[in-house]
Amino acid sequence: MTIQTHFPYISSKMFAENVAISDIAKQVGTPFYCYSNTAISQNFKGYQQAFSEQDTLICYAVKANSNQAVLSTLAKLGSGADVVSEGEIRRALAAGIPADKIVYSGVAKVESEIEYALNQGIFQFNVESEPELELISQIATRLNTTAAIAFRINPDVCANTHAKISTGKAENKFGVPISKARLAYKQAASLPNIKVQGVDVHIGSQLTQLAPFEEAYKRIAQLVTDLTEDGHEISVIDIGGGLGITYSDEVIPSKKEYAAVAKAQLGHLACKIIVEPGRSLLGNAGIIVSSVVLIKTGEERQFLMLDAGMNDLIRPSMYDAHHEILAVDTTNTAQKIYDVVGPVCETGDTFSKSRQVNESKSGDLIAIMSCGAYGAVMASTYNTRMLAPEVMVKDNEFAIVRARPTYEEVINADSVPSWV
């Protein structure tokens, strides 16, 4: 079972730090996301400590959770940002993350986004292809500025993770094949207004073993050596993110062990290391809280029907992802087997099948765990359901950090042409 120390049970009732989940539900309504500020801070400080012996810039992967309260928390701790869109650059800047701590990844950057990033003076572009490099050079030349770049290298390493979040194999859409890297860097050095400064690698997400990291970093180390011999001045190695979390029973390497692999394989190169954690900072720092609508008895099974749906948390439907499902009040210790489902008009709106959960009734609160990353950021208003609000807790206080919209706000976002 997922261990989330910042969502403890006290007298059979679940808390977020020192606030009862039931108290939040009474004020906010369900479903809602709930984040522990302390958990986020401690996770980030864990990376700082693990990499303290290396020249490191920790750039939070904004795509994991882009709420401004999350970004502001990390900015105050000294975090940089790994972004994949102009919108994420704007979010990071608004939260107080300086431009010189922003690394711009993303597989299909468009001209307006590149121009915006250059005008802000970001630290580095992680370039995905030679055509993208040429576009950056053209825009930087027009703006009379210089773009610092690293190529994202595809090392053809199997990350042993879900196929949809594996990014470092030859068949994946990401990066420049390592076999073509030296030619790509040669081209970069010949283009105007381009500063070659780094090498980037990211092989996937939710990794539970260190061996894939070790193999990827070993290949990158040899590439950096080769590039140096070719005359390039490589001063930055972006090692990506990808360290997993415990969703159910996974045993995850520690941040210290992860940092040790990076140091062992790359330390001799005397480069600044950029780390891009996302899930491992936010995943187990958040939950989604839902109410039981009703218990439905089918022909072969019982359905625990919640007011949260796949539009609120799509990971189980998209990735067959496992999330622990826990009663907020465990006073009744009786257990039952349910299919836990939502209200969306899709068979795929299923959080789990044949799951043992505390026996429940209409109105009971249910917590779906490990939802701090890739939860609210992937939500939608499918079925014209309102986006779930987000709440942040710190010690004995909580605040709504994104409100639930009204139906009027959602409907009025549309406009009807005069000729309809």
VEXVODREN-56151 format. One record per atom (N, C-alpha, C, O, CB): x, y, z; residue in one letter. Coordinates in steps of 0.1 Angstrom, whole numbers, plus 5000, padded with zeros to 4 digits. Glycine has a CB too. Example, Ala and Ser with C-alpha at 12.3 -4.5 7.8 and 13.67 -1.06 7.14 Angstrom:
<nodes>
513249435078a
512349555078a
513249675078a
514249675085a
511349555090a
512849785071s
513749895071s
512950005079s
513450115080s
514149945057s
</nodes>
This chain:
<nodes>
500849885000m
500050005000m
500950125000m
501950135006m
499150005012m
500450234993t
501150354992t
501350415006t
500450425014t
500450454983t
502550455009i
502850525022i
502950675019i
503850715012i
504150475028i
501950745024q
501950895022q
501850955036q
500750975041q
500750935013q
503050985042t
503051025056t
502351165058t
502051195070t
504451035060t
502151235048h
501451365050h
499951355049h
499251465049h
502051465040h
499451235047f
498051215047f
497751105058f
497250995054f
497451175033f
497951135070p
497851025081p
496451005085p
495551085083p
498751065093p
496250895092y
494950865099y
495150905114y
496050855120y
494450715097y
494250985119i
494151015133i
492850985138i
491751035134i
494551165135i
492750885148s
491450835153s
490550795142s
489350825141s
490750945161s
491150715132s
490350655121s
489950755110s
489250715101s
489150585126s
490350885111k
490050985101k
491251025094k
492251055100k
489251105108k
491151045081m
492251085073m
492451235074m
491451315074m
492151045058m
493751275075f
494051415076f
495051445064f
495751365059f
494751455089f
495051575061a
496151635052a
496951715062a
496551825066a
495551715040a
498151675064e
498951735075e
498151735088e
497851635094e
499451875071e
497751855092n
496951865105n
495551915102n
494951975111n
497651955115n
495051895090v
493651935087v
492851815083v
493351735075v
493652045075v
491751795089a
490851675086a
490351695072a
489851795068a
489651665096a
490451585064i
489951585050i
488451615050i
487951685041i
490251455043i
487751565060s
486251585061s
485951735062s
484951775057s
485651505072s
486751805070d
486551945072d
486752025059d
485952115056d
487452005082d
487751985051i
487852055038i
486752025029i
486152105022i
489252005031i
486251895029a
485151855020a
483851935023a
483151965014a
484851705022a
483651965036k
482452035040k
482452175034k
481452235031k
482352045055k
483652235033q
483752375028q
483852385013q
483452475007q
484952445035q
484552285007v
484952294993v
483952214984v
483652254973v
486352244991v
483452104990g
482652014982g
483551914974g
484751944973g
481752084972g
482951804969t
483751704962t
483351704948t
482251744944t
483651574969t
484251654939p
485551614942p
486551734943p
486251844937p
486051514931p
487651714949f
488751814950f
490051754951f
490251644956f
488451914961f
491051824946y
492451784948y
492951844960y
492651954964y
493351824936y
493851774967c
494451824980c
495951804979c
496351684978c
493751764992c
496751904981y
498251894981y
498751934995y
498352025002y
498851984970y
499851854998s
500551895011s
501751975007s
502651935000s
501051765018s
501752105012n
502852195010n
504152135016n
505252155010n
502552335015n
504052075028t
505252025034t
505851905027t
507051895026t
504851975049t
505051825021a
505551715013a
506251765001a
507351714998a
504351615009a
505751864994i
506451914982i
507751974986i
508751944980i
505552024976i
507752044997s
509052115002s
510052005006s
511252015002s
508752205013s
509651905013q
510551805017q
511151725006q
512351685006q
509851715027q
510251694996n
510751624984n
511851704976n
512851644972n
509551584975n
511551834975f
512551914968f
513851924976f
514951914970f
511952054966f
513751944989k
514951954997k
515751814997k
516951814998k
514651985012k
514951704995g
515651574993g
516551574981g
517651514982g
514651464992g
516151634970y
516951644958y
518151734961y
519251704957y
516151694946y
517951854967q
519051944970q
520051874978q
521251884975q
518452064978q
519651794988q
520651724997q
521351614989q
522551604990q
519951665009q
520651544981a
521151424973a
522251474964a
523251404961a
520151354966a
522051594957f
522951644947f
523851754953f
524451824945f
522151694935f
523951764966s
524751874972s
526251874968s
526851974969s
524551874987s
526751754965e
528151744962e
528451774947e
529651774943e
528651604966e
527451804939q
527651824925q
527051964922q
526152014929q
526951724917q
527652034912d
527152154907d
525852134900d
525852084888d
528252234898d
524752164906t
523452114901t
522452224901t
522352314910t
522952004910t
521552224890l
520452304890l
519252214889l
519052134879l
520452404877l
518352224899i
517152134899i
516052214892i
515552324897i
516752094914i
515552164881c
514452234873c
513252144874c
513152044867c
514952254858c
512252194882y
511052114883y
510352104870y
510152204862y
510052184893y
509851984866a
509151954854a
507652004856a
506851944861a
509151804850a
507452124850v
506152194853v
504952114848v
503852124854v
506152334846v
505152034838k
504051954832k
503351864843k
502251824841k
504451874820k
504151824853a
503551734863a
502451794871a
501451734874a
504651694873a
502551924874n
501551994881n
501952144880n
502952184886n
501451954897n
501052224873s
501452364870s
500752464879s
500752584875s
501252384856s
500052424889n
499352514898n
500352624903n
501452594907n
498652444910n
499952744903q
500852854907q
501252844922q
502352884925q
500152994905q
500452784930a
500852764944a
501952664945a
502852684954a
499652724953a
501952564937v
503052464937v
504252534931v
505352514937v
502652344928v
504152604920l
505352664915l
505952774924l
507152784925l
505052734901l
505152844931s
505652944940s
506352884952s
507352934957s
504453034945s
505752774957t
506452694967t
507852654963t
508852674971t
505652574971t
507952604951l
509252554946l
510252674943l
511452664945l
509152464934l
509652784938a
510452894935a
511152954947a
512352984947a
509653004928a
510452954958k
511053004971k
512152914976k
512952954984k
509953024981k
512152794972l
513152694976l
514352694967l
515352624969l
512552554977l
514252774956g
515452794947g
515252704934g
516252694927g
516652754954g
514152654932s
513952564920s
513952644907s
513552764906s
512652494921s
514552574897g
514352624883g
513152554877g
512352494884g
515552594875g
512952564864a
511752504858a
512152434844a
512852494836a
510652604855a
511652314842d
511752244829d
510352264823d
509352214829d
512152094831d
510252334812v
509052374806v
508952314792v
509952284785v
508852524805v
507652294787v
507452244774v
506552324765v
506052284755v
506952104775v
506252454769s
505452544762s
505652684766s
506152704777s
503952494763s
505152774758e
505252914762e
504352934775e
504753014784e
504753014751e
503252874775g
502352884787g
503052844800g
502952914810g
501152794785g
503852734799e
504652694811e
505752794814e
506052814826e
505152554809e
506352854804i
507352964807i
506653074815i
507153124825i
507953014794i
505453114810r
504753224816r
504353194830r
504453274839r
503553264808r
503953074832r
503553024846r
504853034855r
504753084866r
502952884846r
505952984850a
507152974859a
507553124862a
507953144874a
508252904851a
507553204852l
507953344855l
507053414865l
507453484874l
508053424842l
505753394863a
504753454872a
504853404886a
504553474896a
503353424867a
505453284888a
505553224901a
506853274908a
507153234919a
505553074901a
507753344900g
508953394906g
510253314903g
511253334908g
508853394921g
510053214893i
511253144889i
511953224878i
511353254868i
510853004883i
513253264880p
513953354871p
514153284857p
514353164857p
515253404877p
514253364847a
514353304833a
515653234832a
515753134825a
514353424823a
516753274839d
518053204838d
518053074845d
519153004846d
519153294843d
516853034851k
516752894856k
515752814849k
515252714854k
516352904871k
515352854837i
514352794829i
514952714817i
515752774809i
513252894824i
514652594816v
515152504805v
513852474796v
512852424802v
515852374810v
513952494783y
512852484775y
512952354767y
513752344757y
512652604765y
512252254771s
512152124763s
510852124754s
510352234752s
512052004773s
510452014749g
509252014741g
509651974726g
510552024721g
508552144741g
508751884720v
509151824708v
508751914695v
509251884684v
508551694707v
507952004697a
507552084685a
507352234688a
506152284688a
506152024679a
508352294692k
508352434695k
508052524683k
508652494672k
509652484702k
507052614684v
506752694672v
507352824673v
507952864684v
505152714671v
507352904662e
508153024661e
507853124672e
508753184678e
507953094648e
506553144675s
506153244685s
506653204699s
507053294707s
504653264686s
506653074702e
507153034715e
508653044716e
509153094727e
506852884717e
509453014706i
510853034706i
511253184707i
512153214715i
511452984693i
510453264700e
510753414701e
510553464716e
511253534721e
509853494691e
509453414721y
509153454735y
510253414745y
510653484753y
507753394740y
510653284743a
511653234752a
512953314751a
513653334761a
511953084749a
513353344739l
514553414736l
514453554742l
515453604748l
514853434721l
513353624741n
513153754747n
513253754762n
513553854768n
511853814742n
512853644768q
512953634783q
514353604788q
514653624799q
511953524788q
515253544779g
516553514783g
516653384791g
517353384801g
517153624791g
516053284786i
516053154793i
517453094793i
518253134785i
515053054787i
517652994802f
518952944804f
519352854792f
520552864787f
519052854816f
518452774787q
518852674776q
517652624769q
516552604775q
519652564783q
517752604756f
516852524748f
517352384747f
518452354743f
516652584733f
516452284750n
516752144748n
516252114734n
515052094732n
516252054759n
517052114724v
516652104710v
516351954706v
517151864709v
517752164701v
515251944699e
514751804696e
515251754682e
515251634680e
513351794697e
515551844673s
515851804660s
516651914653s
516752024657s
514551774652s
517251874641e
518051974633e
517152084628e
517552194627e
518751894622e
515952044622p
515152154618p
514752254629p
514652374626p
513852094611p
514552204641e
514252304652e
515452384654e
515252504657e
513852224664e
516652334654l
517852414656l
517952524646l
518252634650l
519052324655l
517652494633e
517752594623e
516752704625e
517052824623e
517552534609e
515552674630l
514552774633l
514952864644l
514752984644l
513152704636l
515552804655i
516052884666i
517152974662i
517153094666i
516552784677i
518052924653s
519053014648s
518553134640s
518953244642s
520052934639s
517553104632q
516953214623q
516253314632q
516453434630q
515953154614q
515553274642i
514853364651i
515853444660i
515653564661i
513853294660i
516853374665a
517853444673a
518653544665a
518953654670a
518853344679a
518953514653t
519553614644t
518753734641t
519253844642t
519953544630t
517453714639r
516553824636r
516453914649r
516254034647r
515153774632r
516453854661l
516353924673l
517653984678l
517754054688l
515753844684l
518753944671n
520153994674n
520453944689n
520954024697n
520254144673n
520153814691t
520553764704t
521153624702t
521253574691t
519253754713t
521553554713t
522153424712t
521253324719t
520853344731t
523553424717t
521153204713a
520353104720a
521352994725a
522152934717a
519353034710a
521352974738a
522152864743a
521352734742a
520152724745a
522452884759a
522052634736i
521352504733i
522052384738i
523252384740i
521152494718i
521252284740a
521752144742a
520852054733a
519652084732a
521752094757a
521351964726f
520551864719f
520051764729f
520751714737f
521351804707f
518751734727r
518251614735r
518651494727r
518351474715r
516651624736r
519351404734i
519951284727i
519051164731i
518751144742i
521451264732i
518751094721n
517950964723n
519050854723n
519650814713n
516950944711n
519250804735p
520350704737p
520050564733p
520850474734p
520950704751p
518750534729d
518250404726d
518450314738d
519050204737d
518950344714d
517850354749v
517950274762v
516550244766v
515650334766v
518650354773v
516250124769c
514950084774c
514750114789c
515550074797c
514749924772c
513750194792a
513550244805a
512850154814a
512650174826a
512850384805a
512250044809n
511449944816n
510350014823n
510049994835n
512349874826n
509550094816t
508450164821t
507250154812t
507450084801t
508750314824t
506150214814h
504950204806h
505350254792h
506050354790h
503750284811h
504850194781a
505150224768a
504850374764a
505550434756a
504450134758a
503750424770k
503350554767k
504150664774k
504050784771k
501850574771k
505050624783i
505850724790i
507350694789i
508150744796i
505450744805i
507650604779s
509050574776s
509450664765s
508850674755s
509250424772s
510650734766t
511050834757t
512450824751t
512850904743t
510950974763t
513150714756g
514550704752g
514950594743g
516150564741g
515350694764g
513950524737k
514250424727k
514250484713k
513650584710k
513250304728k
514850404704a
515050454690a
513650474683a
513550564675a
515850354682a
512650404687e
511350414681e
510550534686e
509550564680e
510550284684e
510950594697n
510250704703n
510450834695n
511450844688n
510650734717n
509550934696k
509651054688k
510551154693k
510851264687k
508251114688k
511251134705f
512051234711f
513451234707f
514051124706f
511851214726f
514051344706g
515451364705g
516151324692g
515551274683g
516051294716g
517451354692v
518351314681v
519051184684v
519551164695v
519451434679v
518951094675p
519650964677p
521150984681p
521851064675p
519550864664p
521550904690i
522950924695i
523950894684i
525050954684i
523250834707i
523550814674s
524450784663s
524650904654s
525650914647s
523950664655s
523751004655k
523851124646k
524251244654k
524251354648k
522551144639k
524551234667a
524751344675a
525951434671a
525751554671a
524951294690a
527051374668r
528251454665r
527951534652r
528451644651r
529451364663r
527251484643l
526951564631l
525951674634l
526151784629l
526251474620l
525051654643a
524151754647a
524851874654a
524551984652a
523051694656a
525751834663y
526551934670y
527452014660y
527752134662y
527351874681y
527951944650k
528852014640k
527952114633k
528452224631k
529351914630k
526752084630q
525852174623q
525552294633q
525552414628q
524552104619q
525352264645a
524952374655a
526152474656a
525852594656a
524752314669a
527352424656a
528552514657a
528652604645a
529352704646a
529752434659a
528152564634s
528252644622s
527152744620s
527252834611s
528252544610s
526152734628l
524952834626l
525152954634l
525752954645l
523652764631l
524653064629p
524853194636p
523853204648p
522853144649p
524553314627p
524353274658n
523553314670n
523153184678n
522153184685n
522353384666n
523953084677i
523752964685i
524952934694i
526152944689i
523552834676i
524752914707k
525852884716k
525652734720k
524652704727k
525852974728k
526552654716v
526452514720v
527052504735v
528252534737v
527252414711v
526252464744q
526752454758q
526452324765q
527052294775q
526152564766q
525452244760g
525152124768g
524652004760g
524552004747g
524052164777g
524451894767v
523851774762v
522651734771v
522751754784v
524951654761v
521551694765d
520351664773d
519951514770d
520051464759d
519251754770d
519451444781v
518951314779v
517751294789v
517851334800v
520051204781v
516751234784h
515551194793h
514951074787h
514451074776h
514551314794h
514950964794i
514550834789i
513150784792i
512750684787i
515550734793i
512450864801g
511150824804g
510750864818g
511550924825g
510950674802g
509550824822s
508950854835s
508550734843s
508450624837s
507750944833s
508450744856q
508150644865q
509050524864q
508650404863q
506650594862q
510450554864l
511450454864l
511650404879l
511650484888l
512750504859l
511750274880t
511850214893t
513150144895t
513450084906t
510750114896t
514050154885q
515350084886q
516450194882q
516150274874q
515449954877q
517650174887l
518750264884l
519450224871l
520150304865l
519650274895l
519350094867a
520150044856a
519950124843a
520950154836a
519849894854a
518750154839p
518550234827p
519150374828p
519750424818p
517050254824p
519050444839f
519750564841f
521250544839f
521950624832f
519550634855f
521850444845e
523250424845e
523750404830e
524750454826e
523650304853e
522950324823e
523350294809e
523250424801e
524150444792e
522450184803e
522150494802a
522050624795a
523150724798a
523650784789a
520650684798a
523450734811y
524450834814y
525850794809y
526650874806y
524550854830y
526050664809k
527350614804k
527550644789k
528550684785k
527450454806k
526450634782r
526450664768r
526650814766r
527350864756r
525250614760r
525950894774i
526151034773i
527551084777i
528051174771i
525051104782i
528151024787a
529451054791a
530451034779a
531351124777a
529950974803a
530350924772q
531150904760q
530951004749q
531851054743q
530950764755q
529651044748l
529351144738l
529951274741l
530551344733l
527851164736l
529851314754v
530451444758v
531951444756v
532551544751v
530151474773v
532651334759t
534051314756t
534351334741t
535251404737t
534551174761t
533551274733d
533751284718d
533451424713d
534251474705d
532751184711d
532451484719l
532151624715l
533251724719l
533651814711l
530851674720l
533851694730t
534951784735t
536151764726t
536851864722t
535351744749t
536451644722e
537451614712e
537251684699e
538151714691e
537651464710e
535951694695d
535551764683d
535651914684d
535451984674d
534151724679d
535951964696g
536152114698g
535052184704g
535052304705g
536452174685g
533952114708h
532852184715h
533152194730h
533752114736h
531552094712h
532652304735e
532752334749e
531452294756e
530552374757e
533152484752e
531452174761i
530252124768i
530352154783i
531252094790i
529951974765i
529452234788s
529552274803s
528352234810s
528352244823s
529752424804s
527352184803v
526052144810v
525652004805v
525651974793v
524952244807v
525251924815i
524551794811i
523251784818i
523151784831i
525551674815i
522151784810d
520851774816d
520451624816d
520351564806d
519751854807d
520351574828i
520051424830i
518551394830i
518251274833i
520751374842i
517751494828g
516251464828g
515751434842g
516351464852g
516051354819g
514551374842g
513951334854g
513651184853g
514351104847g
512651414857g
512451144858g
511951014856g
511950924868g
511350814867g
512750954845g
512550964879l
512550874891l
511150854895l
510350954897l
513450934902l
510750734897g
509350694900g
508950724915g
509750764923g
509150554897g
507650694917i
507150694931i
506450564934i
506250484925i
506150814933i
506150544946t
505350424950t
503850454949t
503350534956t
505750384965t
503250384939y
501850394938y
501150284946y
500050304951y
501450384923y
501750164946s
501250054953s
502349984961s
502450004973s
500549944944s
503149894954d
504149824962d
505549844955d
506449764958d
503849674962d
505649934946e
506949954940e
508050004950e
507750084959e
506850064928e
509249944948v
510349984956v
511250084948v
511750044938v
511249864961v
511250204952i
511950314944i
513350344950i
513450354962i
511050434944i
514350354941p
515650394946p
515550534952p
514650614949p
516650404934p
516450554962s
516350684968s
516950794959s
517750764950s
517150674982s
516650914963k
517251034955k
518751034957k
519551064948k
516651164961k
519250984968k
520750984971k
521350874961k
522450904956k
521050944985k
520750764960e
521250654951e
521150704936e
522150684928e
520450524952e
520150774933y
520050834919y
521150934916y
521750934906y
518650904918y
521351024926a
522451124925a
523851054924a
524651104916a
522451214936a
523950944931a
525250874931a
525550814917a
526750814913a
525250764941a
524550764910v
524650714897v
525150824887v
526050804879v
523350654891v
524550944888a
524851054880a
526351094883a
527051124873a
523951174883a
526751104895k
528051134899k
529151034894k
530151074889k
528251154914k
528750904895a
529750804891a
529950804876a
531050784871a
529150664895a
528850834868q
529050824854q
529450954847q
530050964837q
527750784848q
529151074854l
529351204848l
530251294855l
530651394850l
527951264846l
530551264868g
531251354877g
532651394871g
533051504874g
531451284890g
533251304864h
534651334859h
534651434848h
535651484844h
535251204854h
533451474843l
533351564831l
533251714836l
533351804827l
532151534823l
533151734849a
533151874854a
532151964848a
532352084845a
534551934853a
530951904846c
529851984840c
528752014850c
528651944860c
529251914828c
528052124848k
526852154856k
525852044853k
525552014841k
526252294854k
525151984863i
524151884861i
522751954863i
522552024873i
524351774871i
521951934853i
520551974855i
519651854857i
519751754850i
520052054842i
518851854867v
517951744871v
516451804869v
516251914873v
518151694885v
515651724863e
514251764860e
513151674867e
512451614860e
514051764845e
513151674880p
512151594887p
510751654885p
510551774886p
512451574901p
509751564884g
508351614884g
507451524893g
507051564904g
507751614869g
507251404888r
506351314895r
506951284909r
506151274919r
506251174888r
508251274910s
508851234923s
508851354933s
509051334945s
510351194922s
508451474929l
508251584938l
506751594942l
506451624953l
508751714931l
505851574932l
504451604935l
503551474936l
502551484942l
503951684923l
503951364930g
503051254929g
502351214943g
501151214944g
503751134924g
503251184953n
502651144965n
502451264975n
502251244987n
503551044972n
502451384970a
502151504978a
500751544975a
500251644980a
503051614974a
499951464968g
498551504965g
497651384964g
498051274960g
498551584952g
496351414966i
495251314965i
494051384959i
494051504957i
494851254979i
493151304954i
491851354950i
490751294960i
490751174962i
491551324935i
489951374965v
488851334974v
487551334967v
487151434961v
488851424987v
486851234968s
485551214961s
484451164971s
484851104982s
485651114949s
483251184968s
482151124976s
481551004969s
481451004956s
481051234978s
481050914976v
480250804971v
478850844967v
478150904976v
480250684981v
478550834955v
477150864950v
476150764954v
475150784960v
477150894935v
476550634951l
475650524954l
476450394952l
477550384946l
474350524946l
475850284957i
476450154955i
475450084945i
474250074948i
476550064968i
475950034934k
475049974924k
475449824924k
476649784922k
475250044910k
474449734925t
474649594924t
474349544910t
473249554905t
473849514934t
475349494903g
475249444890g
474949294889g
474849234900g
476449484881g
475049244877e
474849094876e
475849014883e
475648914889e
474749064861e
477149064881e
478248984886e
479149064897e
479948994903e
479148944875e
478849184899r
479749264908r
479049384914r
477949424909r
481049304901r
479649444924q
479149574929q
480049684925q
481249684924q
479049564945q
479349794922f
480049914917f
479950024928f
478850064933f
479349974904f
481150074932l
481250184941l
481350314931l
482350334925l
482450174950l
480250384931m
480150494921m
480450624928m
479750664937m
478750494915m
481450694923l
481950814929l
481550944921l
481050934909l
483550814930l
481651054927d
481451184919d
482651234912d
482551334905d
480851284929d
483751174914a
484951194906a
484951104894a
484550994895a
486351184914a
485451154882g
485451074870g
486751074863g
487751144868g
484351114861g
486751014851m
487951014843m
488351154839m
489551174835m
487850914832m
487451244838n
487751374834n
488551444845n
489351544842n
486551464831n
488451404858d
489251454869d
490551384870d
491551444873d
488451444882d
490551254868l
491851174869l
491851074858l
491150974858l
491951104883l
492551094847i
492551014835i
493550904835i
493550814827i
492751094823i
494450904845r
495550804845r
495150664845r
495650584837r
496450824857r
494150624853p
493750484852p
493150444838p
493450334834p
492650454863p
492450534832s
491850504819s
492950504808s
492850424799s
490750604816s
493850604809m
494850614798m
496050514799m
496450464789m
495350754798m
496450494812y
497650414814y
497450284821y
498350214824y
498650494821y
496150254824d
495850144833d
496550154847d
497050064853d
496250004827d
496650284851a
497450314863a
496750264875a
495550274877a
497850464863a
497650224885h
497150184898h
497250304908h
498250364909h
497850054904h
496150334914h
496150424925h
495450364937h
494350304936h
495350564921h
496050374949e
495350324961e
494050404963e
494050524961e
496250334973e
493050334967i
491750394970i
491350364984i
491150244988i
490650334960i
491250464992l
491050455007l
489850535012l
489550635007l
492350505014l
489250475022a
488150545029a
488750655037a
489750635044a
487350455037a
488150775037v
488550885045v
488250855060v
489050895069v
487951015041v
487150785063d
486850745076d
486850595077d
486050535070d
485350805080d
487750545085t
487850395085t
487350345099t
487750235103t
489350355084t
486350415105t
485750365117t
485150225115t
485250135123t
484750465122t
484450215103n
483850085099n
484950005092n
485350045081n
482650105090n
485449905098t
486549825093t
486149715084t
487049655078t
487349765105t
484949695082a
484449595072a
484949625058a
484949735054a
482949575073a
485349515051q
485849535037q
484949475027q
484249375030q
487249475036q
484949535015k
484149475004k
484849484991k
485749574990k
482749545003k
484549404982i
485149414968i
484249494959i
483049464957i
485349264963i
484749594953y
484049684944y
484749704931y
486049694931y
483649824951y
484049734921d
484649804909d
484349954912d
483249994914d
483949764895d
485450034913v
485350174917v
485250254904v
486250254896v
486550224926v
484150324902v
483850384889v
483350524891v
483050564902v
482850304881v
483350604880g
482950744881g
481650764873g
481050664868g
483950834876g
481150884871p
479850914865p
479950944850p
478950964844p
479251034872p
481150944844v
481350984830v
480750874821v
480850754825v
482851004827v
480150914810c
479450824801c
480450744793c
480450754780c
478450894793c
481350674799e
482350584792e
482550464801e
482750474813e
483650664790e
482650344795t
483050224802t
484450244808t
484750184818t
482950104794t
485250324801g
486650344806g
486750434818g
487850454824g
487450414795g
485650484822d
485550564835d
485650474847d
484650464855d
484350664835d
486750404848t
486850304859t
488250334866t
489250334859t
486750164853t
488150344879f
489450374886f
490050234890f
491350234891f
489150454899f
489250134893s
489850004896s
488749894895s
487549924896s
490450004910s
489149774893k
488249664892k
488549564903k
489749544907k
488349594878k
487549514909s
487649414920s
488649454931s
489549384934s
488149274914s
488449574935r
489349634945r
488649624959r
487549654961r
489649784942r
489449574969q
489049564983q
489149704989q
490149764990q
489849464991q
487949754994v
487849895000v
486949875012v
486149785013v
487249994989v
487149975021n
486249975033n
484749975028n
484450055018n
486550095042n
483949895034e
482449895030e
481950045031e
482150115041e
481649805039e
481250085020s
480950225019s
479450245016s
478750145013s
481650295008s
478950365019k
477550395016k
477550535010k
478550605010k
476650395029k
476350575004s
476250704998s
476650815008s
476150815019s
474750724993s
477450905003g
477851025011g
479251005017g
479851105021g
476951045021g
479750885018d
481050855023d
482150925015d
481950935003d
481350705025d
483250965021l
484351025014l
485450915011l
485750835019l
484951135022l
485950924998i
486950834993i
488150914989i
487951014982i
486350744982i
489350864992a
490550934988a
491250844978a
491550724980a
491550965000a
491550904966i
492350834956i
493750894957i
493951014956i
491750854941i
494750804960m
496050854964m
496950874952m
496650834941m
496650754974m
498150934955s
499150954946s
498751034933s
499050994922s
499750824941s
497951144935c
497451214924c
498051354923c
497451434915c
495951224926c
499151384930g
499651514929g
500351554916g
500451664912g
500651534940g
500751444908a
501351464895a
500451404884a
499951294886a
502751404895a
500351474873y
499551424862y
498151394866y
497551294861y
500251294856y
497651474875g
496251464879g
495451584873g
494851574863g
496151454894g
495451694881a
494651804877a
495151864864a
494351924856a
494751914888a
496451854861v
496951914848v
496351844836v
496351894825v
498451904848v
495951714837m
495351644826m
493851634826m
493251564819m
495951504826m
493251714835a
491751714837a
491151784825a
491751864819a
491351774850a
489851754824s
489051824813s
487651844818s
487251804829s
489051744800s
486851914810t
485451934813t
484551844805t
483351874802t
485052084811t
485051724801y
484251624794y
482951604801y
482851594813y
485051494792y
481851584793n
480551574798n
480051704804n
479051704812n
480451454808n
480751814802t
480451944808t
480351924823t
479451964830t
479152004803t
481451864828r
481651844843r
482751954847r
483651974839r
482151704846r
482452014858m
483352124862m
484752064867m
484851964873m
482752194874m
485752144863l
487152104868l
487152104884l
486552194890l
488152204863l
487651994889a
487751984904a
488652094909a
489752124904a
488251844908a
488252164920p
489152264926p
490352194932p
490452074935p
488452344937p
491452284934e
492652234940e
492852304953e
492652424954e
493852254931e
493252234963v
493452284977v
494852254981v
495352144978v
492452224987v
495552344988m
496852324994m
496752335009m
496152425014m
497852424988m
497452245016v
497452245030v
498852265035v
499852215030v
496852115036v
498952345046k
500252355053k
499952355068k
499352455073k
501052485048k
500452255075d
500252245089d
498752235092d
498052145088d
500952355097d
498152335099n
496752335102n
495952435094n
494852465098n
496652365117n
496452475083e
495752575074e
495552515060e
496352435056e
496552705073e
494452555054f
494352515040f
493752635032f
493052715037f
493452395038f
493952635019a
493452735010a
493152674997a
493752584992a
494452855008a
492052724990i
491752684977i
492752754967i
492752884967i
490252724973i
493452684960v
494452744951v
494052734936v
494752794928v
495852664953v
492952674933r
492252694921r
490752654924r
490452544928r
492852604909r
489952754921a
488552734925a
487752654914a
488152644903a
487852874926a
486652594918r
485852514909r
485152624900r
484452714906r
484852424916r
485152614887p
484452714879p
482952684880p
482452584884p
484952704864p
482152784876t
480752774875t
480352714861t
481152724852t
480052904878t
479152664861y
478652624848y
478552744838y
478852724826y
477252564849y
478152854843e
478052974834e
479453014828e
479553044817e
477553094842e
480553004837e
481853034832e
482252934821e
482852984811e
482853024843e
481952814822v
482352714812v
481452734799v
482052734788v
482152574817v
480152754801i
479352764789i
479652894782i
479652904769i
477852754793i
479853004789n
480053134783n
481453144777n
481653244770n
479853244794n
482253044779a
483553054771a
483353024756a
484153054748a
484552944777a
482152964753d
481852944739d
481153074734d
480553154741d
480852824737d
481153084721s
480453194715s
479653144702s
480153054695s
481453314710s
478553204700v
477653154689v
477653264678v
477353374680v
476153134694v
478053224666p
478153324655p
476753374652p
475753314654p
478753254642p
476753504647s
475453564644s
474653494634s
473453504633s
475653704640s
475353414625w
474653354614w
474153214617w
473553144609w
475653334603w
474253174630v
473753044634v
472253064637v
471552964641v
474452984647v
</nodes>
